[in-house]
Amino acid sequence: MSLIGMALGAVVLGALLLVFLKVVPVVSEYMGIRRSISTVAAAADPQTATVAELRTAFSKRARVDDITSVSSADLDITKEDGKIVISVAYSRKVPLVANVSLLIDFSATSAPSR
């Protein structure tokens, strides 16, 4: 392998490392959002829980888990088959270098996958 080949390999590896390090916190927050909405939906009684109570419960968990991308107002709360289902869809723009950014669309739901 020549010196130029090693330099190009190092540049590619550096770029991949940069993207990885910028995306990990965003994906970690998404996992926290999924975990929070699933916990709130599972802990709520479908017969007596109100939308306001569910939003308040999510807000409390969001403060503890340091969730900033989604607020309780962004949640879609429905009742399906006698169970509470909380879902949310949002986008995050991750700045990489100068004016280059990465846009990631996320969608999470508390409903079990079918």
C-alpha positions as CSV (number, residue, x, y, z in Angstrom):
1,M,0.0,0.0,0.0
2,S,1.4,3.4,-1.0
3,L,1.5,6.5,1.1
4,I,-1.3,8.1,-0.9
5,G,-3.5,5.0,-0.3
6,M,-2.9,5.1,3.4
7,A,-3.7,8.8,3.5
8,L,-6.9,8.3,1.6
9,G,-7.8,5.3,3.9
10,A,-7.2,7.5,6.9
11,V,-9.4,10.3,5.5
12,V,-12.2,7.8,4.9
13,L,-11.9,6.3,8.3
14,G,-11.8,9.7,9.9
15,A,-15.0,10.7,8.0
16,L,-16.8,7.5,9.1
17,L,-15.6,8.1,12.7
18,L,-17.0,11.7,12.6
19,V,-20.4,10.5,11.4
20,F,-20.5,7.7,14.0
21,L,-19.6,10.1,16.9
22,K,-22.2,12.6,15.8
23,V,-25.0,10.1,15.3
24,V,-24.6,8.0,18.5
25,P,-26.1,10.6,20.8
26,V,-29.1,11.2,18.5
27,V,-29.8,7.4,18.3
28,S,-29.3,7.1,22.0
29,E,-32.0,9.8,22.6
30,Y,-34.3,8.0,20.2
31,M,-33.9,4.8,22.2
32,G,-34.7,6.8,25.4
33,I,-37.9,8.2,23.7
34,R,-39.0,4.7,22.7
35,R,-38.3,3.4,26.2
36,S,-40.2,6.3,27.8
37,I,-43.3,6.1,25.7
38,S,-43.5,2.3,26.1
39,T,-43.1,2.6,29.9
40,V,-45.8,5.4,30.2
41,A,-48.2,3.4,28.0
42,A,-47.7,0.2,29.9
43,A,-48.0,1.8,33.3
44,A,-51.3,3.6,32.5
45,D,-54.7,2.1,33.2
46,P,-56.6,2.3,29.9
47,Q,-59.9,2.8,31.7
48,T,-59.0,5.8,33.8
49,A,-55.9,7.4,32.3
50,T,-56.4,10.8,30.7
51,V,-54.4,12.3,27.9
52,A,-53.2,15.0,30.3
53,E,-51.9,12.5,32.8
54,L,-50.1,10.6,30.1
55,R,-48.4,13.8,28.8
56,T,-47.4,14.7,32.3
57,A,-45.9,11.3,32.9
58,F,-43.9,11.5,29.7
59,S,-42.7,15.0,30.6
60,K,-41.4,13.8,33.9
61,R,-39.5,10.9,32.3
62,A,-38.2,13.2,29.5
63,R,-36.7,15.5,32.1
64,V,-35.0,12.6,33.9
65,D,-33.8,11.0,30.6
66,D,-32.7,14.4,29.1
67,I,-35.0,14.1,26.1
68,T,-35.0,17.4,24.2
69,S,-36.1,16.5,20.7
70,V,-39.7,15.6,21.6
71,S,-42.1,17.3,24.0
72,S,-45.3,15.9,25.5
73,A,-47.3,18.0,23.0
74,D,-45.7,16.1,20.1
75,L,-47.1,12.8,21.3
76,D,-50.0,11.1,19.5
77,I,-52.1,9.3,22.1
78,T,-54.8,6.8,21.0
79,K,-56.6,3.8,22.3
80,E,-56.4,0.6,20.2
81,D,-57.9,-2.7,21.2
82,G,-58.4,-1.5,24.7
83,K,-54.8,-0.5,25.2
84,I,-53.2,2.9,25.2
85,V,-50.8,3.5,22.2
86,I,-48.4,6.4,22.3
87,S,-46.6,7.3,19.1
88,V,-44.3,10.1,17.9
89,A,-42.6,11.0,14.6
90,Y,-39.8,13.6,14.4
91,S,-36.7,14.6,12.5
92,R,-33.2,15.5,13.8
93,K,-30.7,17.5,11.8
94,V,-27.1,16.6,12.8
95,P,-24.5,19.1,11.6
96,L,-21.4,17.3,10.4
97,V,-18.9,19.8,8.8
98,A,-19.5,23.4,7.8
99,N,-22.7,23.5,5.8
100,V,-23.1,19.7,5.5
101,S,-25.7,18.1,7.7
102,L,-27.4,14.7,8.1
103,L,-31.2,14.6,8.5
104,I,-32.6,11.6,10.3
105,D,-36.3,10.8,10.5
106,F,-37.5,8.8,13.6
107,S,-40.8,7.2,14.4
108,A,-41.5,5.4,17.7
109,T,-44.6,3.8,19.0
110,S,-45.6,1.9,22.2
111,A,-47.7,-0.6,20.3
112,P,-46.1,-4.1,20.0
113,S,-44.9,-4.9,16.5
114,R,-47.1,-7.2,14.6
